[in-house]
């Protein structure tokens, strides 16, 4: 599989993740985030995973890694402010972070 194919699969997975998150959000937040907002937040979440070292820790006895959702939310809110995005309220972003994790759970990726 070439690099172009990898990018196409990644784009397709991102689209599925965004659709899952949109369905996961409480009704009052469904119109608060545009697709562009959600793609941006998803990119920042992935950036957090790759730069924070949270995925490099040893799993617990059941094979799980503890990831602090509040840290991710704070990172997203801070990065969004730095990037001129939003503004996003931490309580609202928390649901997006939860949705992203639930999508991963549904695929058996994280818990």
Buried (B, 14 or more C-beta within 10 A) or exposed (E): EEEEEEEEEEEEEBEEBBEBBBEBBEEEBEEBBEEEBBBBBBEBBBEBBEEBEBEEEEEEEEEEEEBEEEEBBBBBBEBBEEEEBBEBEEEBBBBBBBBBBBBBEEEEEBE
